């Protein structure tokens, strides 16, 4: 039986959520922003709708740059993030989607994988109809559009879901996988970044089909055995990774924009401990314990750096949270060459103080 895997991706998710709440925004450029605590236009774009993207506005762009791009559009709208609202929209959509799956794998607020091999009997015509049913039901009940990629594996389905955005449906049966991939850009392969793309460009290789000119030994020399094998297989649409049952990861976090960009450990530790107290207050209020602690550094260039640690046993102890977070911060700063702009703390792998957690919210 042919394996059938869906990748479902909600289109321009945060901005689309804002359009659902305020339909008059649909005709305007909309940018959802993560504002810093420094006031004014300090901060970055979280996501933008397609009208704003036509003017070059994109994720991680500083807000002031985005406003310059949209100067000729006085109707452009810049909104602060509302993560509680986005989580609610995501939860409702994910519950609908999971009902169609043999195996459901949550990836994040705006994407998931489904294995529907049994439901479709490996028939790609049936799979196409099933994907359209999902799109229709999510649109009817949540007012949310999504793009779906359908193929024999996760890799090709993820590429396919991005092929006809927004509101796309791209079906790639097993016998058309390589034909579908060959004309696409190398950068369309998930996991291949700008530096790898540039290296291939120097070799006059631009399309995925061009990668077939390289044997696996040459790729291993360039990118190591693991990287070389991945690129060799990806160029041929080969991916054996199965869809794994995974529910949304429940976590609580706090993040703050620092008073100044810095990599001074004493300065950062002071803010870190305040964040630990805030997160700990949430945990106590909800009568929860945590088993995983993580920190997030948003650097001056708006890139992210994260560290996390799994504890031996669940706990609700503030001192353990502070101690673990401080250790992670020291590790993160050991090779830090860029100043830190924002700092965050999160706890996950949650359980109730008495017995197992019954939380089923999507975060």
C-alpha positions, 0 to 999 in steps of 0.5 A, spaced: 500 500 500 502 506 498 503 511 504 500 517 504 502 523 508 499 530 509 503 536 511 498 542 513 500 549 514 496 555 516 497 561 511 500 567 514 497 564 521 498 570 526 495 575 520 490 571 518 487 570 525 487 578 525 483 578 519 478 573 522 477 577 528 477 584 523 474 582 516 475 589 514 483 588 514 483 583 508 484 588 503 489 592 507 497 590 508 497 587 515 503 586 519 503 583 526 509 585 530 513 583 537 514 590 540 519 591 545 519 594 551 523 600 549 517 604 546 516 606 539 517 602 533 522 598 537 521 590 535 520 586 529 515 583 524 512 576 527 508 575 520 505 579 515 499 578 510 500 577 502 498 584 501 504 586 505 509 581 503 508 584 496 511 590 498 517 586 501 515 586 508 517 579 512 518 575 518 523 578 523 524 584 519 525 590 524 518 594 524 521 601 522 524 597 516 517 594 514 513 601 515 518 604 510 516 599 505 509 600 506 509 608 506 505 608 500 500 604 503 497 609 508 491 604 510 497 599 512 496 596 519 501 594 524 498 590 530 501 587 536 501 579 537 495 576 541 498 569 542 492 567 547 487 568 541 492 565 536 492 559 541 485 558 541 484 559 533 490 553 533 486 549 538 480 549 534 483 548 527 487 542 530 482 538 533 478 538 527 484 536 523 486 530 528 479 527 527 481 526 519 488 522 521 490 515 522 496 518 525 496 526 527 503 529 529 503 536 532 509 540 529 507 547 532 501 552 532 500 553 525 502 546 522 501 538 523 503 532 519 497 526 518 498 519 516 492 517 512 494 511 509 489 507 512 483 512 511 485 512 504 487 505 502 493 508 499 489 511 493 491 518 491 485 520 488 481 519 495 487 522 498 486 529 494 478 529 496 480 528 503 485 533 503 479 538 500 474 536 506 479 538 511 480 545 508 473 546 507 471 544 514 477 548 517 474 554 513 467 553 515 468 552 522 474 556 524 474 561 518 481 559 517 485 557 510 490 552 510 495 549 504 496 542 504 501 538 501 500 530 499 505 525 498 508 519 500 513 522 505 513 528 510 519 531 506 515 532 499 509 533 503 512 539 506 515 542 500 508 541 496 504 545 502 508 551 500 508 550 493 501 553 491 500 558 497 496 561 500 490 556 500 493 551 496 492 543 495 498 540 491 498 532 490 504 528 489 503 521 487 509 516 488 510 516 481 511 523 480 515 525 486 522 526 482 518 530 476 515 535 481 522 536 485 526 537 479 525 544 477 524 547 484 530 551 487 535 547 492 533 552 497 526 549 497 528 543 501 527 544 508 533 544 512 537 547 506 539 554 508 543 560 505 550 558 505 548 551 503 545 554 497 550 559 495 555 553 495 551 550 490 550 556 486 558 556 486 558 549 483 552 552 478 547 548 481 540 551 482 535 546 481 533 540 485 534 536 479 541 539 478 543 535 485 543 529 481 549 530 478 553 529 485 554 522 487 553 521 495 561 520 496 562 527 493 556 530 498 559 527 504 566 530 502 562 537 502 557 536 508 559 530 512 556 523 512 549 525 515 548 532 511 551 528 504 546 523 505 540 527 507 541 532 501 542 526 496 536 522 498 532 529 499 534 530 491 530 524 490 524 525 494 526 519 499 524 520 506 523 514 511 521 518 517 514 516 519 509 520 522 509 520 530 503 521 534 505 527 538 500 532 541 501 539 542 507 541 547 504 545 553 509 550 556 509 556 559 514 562 558 516 569 559 520 573 555 522 580 556 526 586 552 532 588 555 534 595 557 540 595 553 543 589 548 548 586 552 552 579 553 554 581 560 552 575 565 551 579 571 546 583 567 542 578 564 542 573 570 538 579 574 533 579 568 533 571 568 531 571 575 525 575 575 523 571 569 524 565 573 519 568 579 514 570 574 514 563 570 514 560 577 508 564 579 504 561 573 506 554 575 504 555 582 497 558 581 495 552 576 498 547 581 503 544 576 510 541 576 515 542 570 520 537 568 523 541 562 527 548 563 529 552 557 531 559 555 531 563 549 536 569 547 533 573 541 540 576 539 541 583 536 540 581 529 534 578 531 536 571 530 534 566 536 538 561 540 535 556 545 538 551 550 534 546 554 535 541 560 530 535 562 530 534 569 531 528 573 524 528 576 518 533 576 518 539 580 515 546 582 521 548 586 523 555 584 530 554 586 531 548 582 528 553 576 533 558 577 539 554 578 537 550 572 536 557 568 542 560 570 546 554 568 543 554 561 545 561 561 552 560 562 552 555 557 549 559 552 554 565 553 560 561 553 561 562 545 556 568 545 559 573 540 553 577 539 549 581 544 542 579 547 536 583 545 531 579 549 531 574 554 526 568 555 525 562 560 520 557 559 518 550 563 514 544 559 513 537 560 508 539 565 504 535 570 499 536 576 502 536 583 497 531 585 497 525 579 497 526 572 495 532 568 489 532 564 491 539 560 489 538 553 490 546 551 494 547 545 500 552 546 
